[in-house]
Amino acid sequence: MSDIQSTSIGVISPYGDYSLRNTQALSGVSHLWQDFFARALADQLGDNAPAPGSYQPEPLDEAVEPTLGAELLAHIVSQRTCEVTETQVKPPEPLFLPIAEFELDLLDKPFPPFPPEEIVAQQHQQTFESNWVRPLVLTAGQPLPEPSPAPQPRPLHLPIAEFELELLDKPFPPFPEEELVAQQKQLDFDTRWARPIVLQNLRIAA
């Protein structure tokens, strides 16, 4: 215990890491005490010491003694007796799937081309339906009427505010005579007295 050094909080000693030495000393002492208690228990029990893993929980009276500690100890002992197997964890391997756009062998086989005789027969059938059957069905056997002339474009009459006076904004109400007189006096003061003085001062400053 003589290795334990005491230093004040916040002091960094230039002679060594005393906190590390203190930790090492205390850990050594704790190991010594554990070994001492283990030897004392073995000497006390003698040959009657139970084998490791043969712990049997003592029956407890739940009405008198708490059983939480015994249950927890039994659970810990049962966990220690379980077999532990190491599982090697590997990262997922890349999955290489064939892509039909690059693997042409995976594409669907093309259909065989139609023979020229079948193509000619299909064209004859389409011409017969579009030139004779369809017009006959649409007109119900009646002759096609002459198409009438299309409607001519006509001017679009929209309301114009310049000609429709009802669409114009309503005029503002006129100012009262007193306000007009006050505005005229203020304008005369600005144009006949204040503005010439300001302009003269600007000329002098320039």
Buried (B, 14 or more C-beta within 10 A) or exposed (E): EEEEEEEEEEEEEEEEEBEEEBEEBEEEEEEEEEEEEEEEEEEEEEEEEEEEEEBEEEEEEEEEEEEEEBEEEBEEBEEEEEEEEEEEEEEEEEEEEEEEEEEEEEEEEEEEEEEEEEEEEEEEEEEEEEEEEEEEEEEEEEEEEEEEEEEEEEEEEEEEEEEEEEEEEEEEEEEEEEEEEEEEEEEEEEEEEEEEEEEEEEEEEE
